[in-house]
Amino acid sequence: MSLRVNAEVYQEVLRTVVKPWTDTVAGGATISSRTLLQSIRPDSSSMSPNTGH
């Protein structure tokens, strides 16, 4: 099964998930794979990174 998204959704993911993650990593902070995966899980009602524990 593949997921197709339009340009608006793609740009939202770049803005709310990829950019903050890139900024974090570029700043020298580490991020666990669990935190990353929680922020992009498909059942998330929002595309923003998970800020909870």
Backbone bond lengths (Angstrom), bond angles and torsions (degrees), N, CA, C in turn:
res aa  C-N    CA-C-N  psi(-1)  N-CA   C-N-CA  omega(-1)  CA-C   N-CA-C  phi
1 M - - - 1.435 - - 1.529 108.35 -
2 S 1.295 116.29 137.27 1.459 119.53 177.53 1.522 109.52 -120.02
3 L 1.291 115.13 154.45 1.452 121.99 -179.91 1.512 108.31 -108.50
4 R 1.303 116.49 127.40 1.458 120.66 178.06 1.524 108.13 -110.11
5 V 1.318 115.67 135.34 1.461 120.29 178.76 1.515 109.14 -129.42
6 N 1.311 115.34 154.59 1.458 119.12 176.91 1.530 109.61 -88.90
7 A 1.306 116.21 175.13 1.469 121.48 -176.27 1.523 111.87 -60.49
8 E 1.322 117.29 -36.88 1.464 120.63 -178.89 1.534 111.49 -63.71
9 V 1.319 116.86 -44.74 1.468 121.14 178.56 1.524 110.12 -65.98
10 Y 1.315 116.72 -43.34 1.462 121.60 179.61 1.528 110.57 -59.09
11 Q 1.329 116.90 -45.82 1.460 120.84 179.85 1.525 111.32 -65.90
12 E 1.329 117.47 -35.62 1.464 121.22 177.34 1.530 110.69 -63.58
13 V 1.325 117.03 -42.36 1.468 120.76 177.49 1.528 110.03 -64.05
14 L 1.311 117.16 -43.15 1.467 119.71 177.66 1.522 110.97 -60.15
15 R 1.319 116.63 -43.41 1.465 121.62 -176.00 1.529 112.10 -71.95
16 T 1.327 117.76 -40.83 1.466 120.09 -171.52 1.522 115.16 -99.29
17 V 1.333 117.96 -16.93 1.468 120.64 -179.11 1.524 111.19 -118.00
18 V 1.314 116.73 -57.02 1.464 120.76 -173.34 1.526 111.90 -68.55
19 K 1.320 118.59 -47.68 1.470 121.25 -177.59 1.529 111.69 -61.69
20 P 1.346 119.67 -50.25 1.469 118.55 178.13 1.531 112.83 -60.51
21 W 1.330 117.00 -38.75 1.461 120.23 178.55 1.527 110.12 -64.37
22 T 1.330 117.15 -44.76 1.464 121.47 178.85 1.523 110.46 -60.86
23 D 1.325 117.04 -44.18 1.466 120.72 178.58 1.528 111.28 -61.82
24 T 1.322 117.38 -40.10 1.466 121.66 179.20 1.521 110.80 -63.84
25 V 1.315 116.76 -48.76 1.461 121.34 -178.30 1.526 110.65 -66.80
26 A 1.321 117.51 -41.82 1.465 121.30 179.71 1.527 111.10 -64.83
27 G 1.330 116.71 -27.69 1.455 121.57 178.75 1.515 113.21 -79.43
28 G 1.329 117.22 -2.45 1.454 121.28 176.94 1.516 114.45 95.31
29 A 1.316 117.81 -3.70 1.462 120.16 179.11 1.523 109.59 -78.94
30 T 1.308 115.30 149.80 1.462 119.16 176.52 1.519 108.90 -97.79
31 I 1.301 115.30 154.30 1.459 120.93 177.68 1.522 107.13 -135.95
32 S 1.307 116.72 134.69 1.461 119.29 -178.74 1.520 110.16 -79.19
33 S 1.312 115.99 154.14 1.463 119.70 178.28 1.522 110.26 -63.78
34 R 1.331 117.39 -32.49 1.468 120.29 178.70 1.526 110.50 -63.21
35 T 1.322 117.07 -45.19 1.460 120.93 178.39 1.517 110.48 -61.67
36 L 1.320 116.53 -43.27 1.460 120.57 179.65 1.520 110.79 -62.39
37 L 1.322 117.06 -46.99 1.462 120.32 -178.59 1.522 111.89 -65.93
38 Q 1.311 118.14 -36.18 1.464 120.52 177.44 1.521 110.54 -63.74
39 S 1.319 117.41 -33.71 1.457 120.41 -177.49 1.517 112.87 -74.43
40 I 1.347 117.66 -18.87 1.461 119.28 -176.90 1.518 113.18 -119.41
41 R 1.320 118.11 14.27 1.467 119.50 -179.03 1.531 109.84 -61.70
42 P 1.331 116.83 140.62 1.461 121.52 -174.25 1.522 114.91 -63.47
43 D 1.323 118.96 -26.52 1.459 120.05 -177.69 1.521 112.66 -86.02
44 S 1.314 117.17 5.37 1.452 121.09 179.25 1.525 109.31 -67.79
45 S 1.315 116.83 134.23 1.461 120.13 179.75 1.518 111.37 -76.05
46 S 1.291 117.09 -12.65 1.454 122.24 -179.89 1.516 108.20 -133.15
47 M 1.292 116.17 152.11 1.453 120.24 179.84 1.524 111.47 -90.81
48 S 1.321 118.20 2.88 1.454 119.90 -178.10 1.521 110.53 -79.26
49 P 1.330 116.52 152.12 1.464 120.13 179.91 1.521 111.39 -60.33
50 N 1.310 115.76 148.54 1.454 122.30 178.78 1.520 108.55 -72.33
51 T 1.333 116.91 123.06 1.458 119.91 -179.44 1.516 112.04 -103.74
52 G 1.326 117.60 -2.43 1.460 120.89 -179.72 1.509 111.92 -89.26
53 H 1.319 115.97 176.09 1.467 120.95 178.47 1.492 110.10 -100.67
